[in-house]
Amino acid sequence: MSQDPHALPVDRGRATRDRFGTLATGGDVDAVTLASTDGLRARILTYGATLAALDVPDGSGGSRNVVLGFATLEDYCRARGHLGGTIGRFANRIAAGRFRLDGVDHALSVNEPPNTLHGGRSGFDAAVWRLDALAADAVPSVTLAHVSPDGDQGFPGRVEARVRYILEGSTLRLDYTATTDRPTVINLTNHAYFNLAGAGSGDVLAHELQVNADAFLPVDRQLIPTSEVRPVAGTPFDFRTPRPIGARIAEADEQLALARGYDHTFVLRSTGAAGPRLAARVREPRSGLAMEVWTTEPGVQFYSGNALRGLDVGAEGRAYGPRAGFCLETQHFPDSPNQPGFPSTALRPGDLFRSSTLLRFTRP
């Protein structure tokens, strides 16, 4: 049962709430901080259901924030890059801002001409979500809800979406659900940028990445998948064994040139088992801090922070320069509504969209 966020105590021990800011339009934005028994602390904003910070014990008695974020609401509203936001209705790109579903054509908001990226000009990460539930027990959690009306950014159907952030020990779990009253398409993810050496500490090129994928999706000049599923073997996209992110990022490879680095979907191996499976593991070599990404989704978009240009100053007071963070966005495949060979992203009345992603941290 939904709760009135204003009826929730400001401080409930392992789950606290405070006012983060007020939009220019007058809407208030809150921040919720969750603290686990293992020392993990996550800060989540109602603006965009955004993961604004994630403090992780570093093994030396201290902790570090491993998520890029901003100090003020104004910074989030002004910046580009979708830092930490919950992305919807459709994560990644839809070609030409159009798709056909059940014989009906739909024209979408175009924000990366000629394509639609991350839901259009005003996606889920730019909405103020409702604080739906807050639990402050040994496994603290917060549930945020958002209603996207029929026709929002051109997408059909009234969609009710929820994301629940849960902290358990050294794991942050994100559970997504959504329903619709008309046939539509949906693809939800979180767009956190990670730096396991600490946000604002420099680039992530030395981070060692392993992805449980034997293939990836090549893209065209507009970064739309070509429909080919290409083996990673013999390419700079082979992360089947751990390799520094920067080891081959500057190679003369057509796909790397098109994206100015990595910005591609990896096709995860299917285990045939129900529940989340290990998608990727990243290790910061100096400290040994590592993060595992588990998901129920068929793909993960690895993005090497190619568009970061040092124009935005993070909460640490340092500019986020090139490769200051990496993203591992668990999701269905880009442009799926236009590519019948990809897993379907259609959601129909009476059905429930479900997706889960877990971030598990280990330290020496």
Buried (B, 14 or more C-beta within 10 A) or exposed (E): EEEEBEEBEEEBEBBBBEEBBEEEEEEBBBBBBBBBEEBBBBBBBBBBBBBBBBBBBBEEEEBBBBBBBBEEBEBBBEBEBBBBBBBBBBBBBBBBBBBEBEEEEBEBBBBBEEBBBBBBBEBBBBBBBBBBBBBBEEBBBBBBBBEBEEEBBBBBBBBEBBBBBBBBBBBBBBBBBBBBBBBBBBBBBBBBBBBBBBBBBEBBBBBBBBBBBBBBBBBEEBBBBEBEBBEBEEBBBBBBEBBBBBBBBEEEBEBBEBBEBBBBBBBBBEEEEEEBBBBBBBBBBEBEBBBBBBBBBBBBBBBBBBBBBEEBBBBBEBBBBBBBBBBBBBBBBBBBBBBEEBEEBBBBEEEEBEBBBBBBBBBE
